[in-house]
């Protein structure tokens, strides 16, 4: 029986008097790939950042492995070590090689010695197919290669969950596939992942559960078959139809 890793209850976040997240509730089970979809500006990325406390919620509860992580006095830096985060803009250190970017968290945060950190970093770079680029700097890498280094960096910290925030949105179309391929591999290996993405093919093929958000609320959630072919809410149907049509049009060009 799978057990919940993340449980979110009545989560709220307000910016400038506007309620960005409104009583969000969500459970992520161990080994799940949960894909969050929805229009831009609807709170998806804010929700993701709340999960690892990069953005602090105004109210509600976030439980990680049975511990309330947004309780007063909780060490936020320690909490974040249980999450990996992959951003749309890579956020690599330009003065470090691919290997150095993966090693730095292992030495600075986990306190590993150079030899052990290098061994672990090499393992994860091989994992994402970047073993031939370890001595290259970010400026020498394509967007897809940078994102694969970012994924290796997240994996190297042995997180309980990896959060992906639009990981392919900054990539040229021909580079998207190499990043999605790594993400599919991780899903098959049982990595727990929460992904904000507009890649509907990935959502349909890989997700255990799809969550449709709009206006700061969860409109509907279900497995890919339910969401794509039998949505219960008309707004879900409209959104998926429009984004699928847009994707099909771009494929023909």
C-alpha positions in Angstrom: 0.0 0.0 0.0 1.4 3.4 -1.0 1.7 6.0 1.7 1.4 9.8 1.4 4.7 11.7 1.2 3.0 15.2 0.9 -0.3 16.2 2.3 -1.5 19.8 1.8 -4.6 21.1 3.6 -6.4 24.4 3.2 -3.4 26.2 1.7 -3.7 29.9 1.2 -1.3 32.5 -0.2 -2.1 36.2 -0.7 0.0 38.7 -2.8 -0.8 42.4 -2.8 -4.3 41.8 -1.5 -5.0 39.2 -4.1 -5.6 35.6 -3.1 -3.3 33.5 -5.3 -4.0 30.1 -3.6 -7.4 29.4 -2.1 -7.8 26.5 0.3 -5.7 24.1 -1.8 -5.8 20.5 -0.8 -3.6 17.8 -2.4 -2.0 14.5 -1.5 1.0 13.1 -3.2 1.8 9.4 -2.6 5.2 7.8 -2.6 6.3 7.0 -6.2 3.6 9.2 -7.8 4.1 11.5 -10.7 1.6 14.3 -10.2 1.3 16.8 -13.1 -0.3 20.2 -12.4 -1.8 22.0 -15.5 -3.8 25.1 -15.9 -3.7 28.6 -17.5 -0.7 30.9 -16.8 -1.1 33.1 -13.7 -3.3 30.6 -11.9 -1.0 29.9 -9.0 0.7 26.7 -10.1 4.3 27.8 -9.6 3.4 29.6 -6.4 1.9 26.3 -5.1 5.1 24.4 -6.1 7.3 27.0 -4.2 5.1 26.7 -1.2 5.7 22.9 -1.0 9.4 23.5 -0.2 8.8 26.8 1.6 10.6 29.0 -1.0 7.3 30.8 -0.7 5.8 30.7 2.7 2.0 30.2 2.8 -0.2 32.5 4.7 -2.3 29.7 6.2 -3.0 26.0 5.9 -0.8 23.0 6.5 1.9 21.2 4.5 2.9 17.7 5.8 6.0 15.9 4.6 6.4 12.3 5.7 4.0 12.9 8.5 5.7 16.1 9.8 4.1 19.6 9.7 6.8 21.5 7.9 5.3 25.0 8.0 4.8 24.9 11.8 6.5 27.7 13.8 10.1 27.1 14.6 10.7 24.5 11.9 14.1 24.7 10.2 13.2 25.6 6.6 16.7 24.9 5.3 16.5 21.4 6.7 13.1 20.9 5.1 14.3 22.0 1.7 17.0 19.2 1.8 14.2 16.7 1.4 13.1 18.3 -1.9 14.8 18.6 -5.3 13.8 21.7 -7.3 14.2 22.0 -11.1 13.5 25.5 -12.4 12.6 26.6 -15.9 15.7 28.9 -16.0 18.2 26.2 -14.9 19.8 28.4 -12.2 23.3 26.9 -12.8 26.5 28.6 -11.6 28.2 29.9 -14.7 31.6 29.8 -13.1 31.3 26.1 -12.4 31.5 23.1 -14.8 28.6 20.6 -15.1 30.4 18.5 -12.5 31.1 21.4 -10.2 27.4 22.4 -10.3 26.3 19.0 -9.2 29.1 18.7 -6.6 28.6 22.0 -4.8 25.5 21.0 -2.9 27.1 17.8 -1.8 30.1 19.5 -0.4 28.5 22.8 1.0 25.2 21.4 2.2 25.8 17.7 2.9 29.4 18.1 3.9 30.8 15.3 1.7 34.5 15.3 1.0 35.6 16.1 -2.6 36.3 12.5 -3.6 32.9 11.2 -2.3 31.0 14.2 -3.8 32.7 13.7 -7.2 31.7 10.0 -7.2 28.1 10.8 -6.4 28.0 13.7 -8.9 29.4 11.5 -11.7 26.8 8.8 -10.9 23.9 11.3 -11.4 25.4 12.9 -14.5 25.6 9.5 -16.0 22.0 8.9 -14.9 20.8 11.9 -17.1 23.2 11.2 -20.0 25.6 14.0 -19.3 28.8 12.0 -18.5 30.5 13.3 -21.7 30.0 17.0 -20.7 31.3 17.1 -17.1 34.1 19.6 -17.8 31.9 22.0 -19.8 30.6 25.2 -18.4 26.9 26.3 -18.7 27.8 28.7 -21.5 29.1 25.8 -23.5 25.9 23.7 -23.1 22.6 23.7 -24.9 19.4 24.5 -23.0 18.5 20.8 -22.8 21.9 19.9 -21.5 21.7 22.6 -18.8 18.4 21.3 -17.7 19.7 17.7 -17.5 22.6 19.0 -15.3 20.0 20.8 -13.1 18.1 17.5 -12.8 21.4 15.7 -11.9 22.0 18.3 -9.2 18.6 17.7 -7.7 19.0 13.9 -7.8 22.4 14.1 -6.1 20.9 15.4 -2.9 18.8 12.2 -2.6 15.5 14.0 -2.3 12.2 12.5 -1.2 10.4 14.5 -3.9 11.5 16.4 -7.0 9.5 19.5 -8.0 9.6 20.5 -11.6 8.5 24.1 -12.4 7.9 24.3 -16.2 11.2 22.5 -16.9 10.9 22.7 -20.7 9.4 26.2 -21.2 12.7 27.9 -21.8 13.9 25.3 -24.3 13.8 25.2 -28.1 11.3 22.7 -29.4 13.9 20.2 -30.6 15.5 20.1 -27.1 12.4 19.4 -25.1 12.4 15.7 -25.8 15.7 15.0 -24.2 14.5 16.6 -20.9 11.1 14.8 -21.0 13.0 11.6 -21.7 14.9 11.9 -18.4 11.7 12.8 -16.5 10.0 9.7 -17.9 12.9 7.6 -16.9 12.7 8.9 -13.3 9.0 8.2 -13.2 9.5 4.6 -14.3 12.2 4.3 -11.6 9.6 5.3 -9.0 10.9 8.8 -8.2 8.2 10.9 -6.5 7.6 14.0 -8.7 5.3 17.0 -8.8 5.5 18.7 -12.2 4.0 22.0 -13.4 4.0 21.7 -17.2 2.2 22.5 -20.4 3.5 19.3 -22.1 0.2 17.4 -22.5 1.9 14.4 -24.1 4.0 13.9 -21.0 1.0 14.3 -18.8 -1.0 11.8 -20.7 1.8 9.2 -20.9 3.6 9.5 -17.6 1.3 11.1 -14.9 -0.3 9.0 -12.2 -2.6 11.9 -11.5 -3.3 15.2 -13.3 -4.4 18.3 -11.3 -6.1 21.1 -13.2 -5.8 24.5 -11.4 -7.4 27.8 -12.3 -8.0 30.9 -10.3 -6.0 29.6 -7.3 -8.2 26.5 -6.8 -8.0 22.9 -7.8 -10.8 22.6 -10.3 -10.5 18.9 -10.9 -8.0 16.0 -10.6 -7.9 12.4 -11.8 -5.8 9.9 -13.8 -4.9 10.7 -17.4 -7.8 8.7 -18.8 -10.3 10.5 -16.7 -9.0 13.9 -17.3 -8.4 13.7 -21.0 -11.4 11.6 -22.1 -14.0 11.8 -19.3 -13.5 15.2 -17.4 -16.3 15.9 -15.0 -16.0 19.7 -15.1 -16.8 21.7 -18.3 -13.9 24.1 -17.7 -11.4 21.2 -17.6 -12.8 19.9 -20.9 -12.5 23.4 -22.5 -8.9 23.9 -21.3 -7.7 20.5 -22.4 -9.4 20.8 -25.8 -7.8 24.3 -26.4 -4.3 23.3 -25.3 -4.4 20.0 -27.2 -5.5 21.8 -30.4 -2.7 24.4 -29.9 -0.2 21.6 -29.6 -1.5 19.8 -32.7 -1.3 23.0 -34.7 2.3 23.7 -33.6 3.2 20.1 -34.6 1.9 20.6 -38.1 4.1 23.7 -38.7 
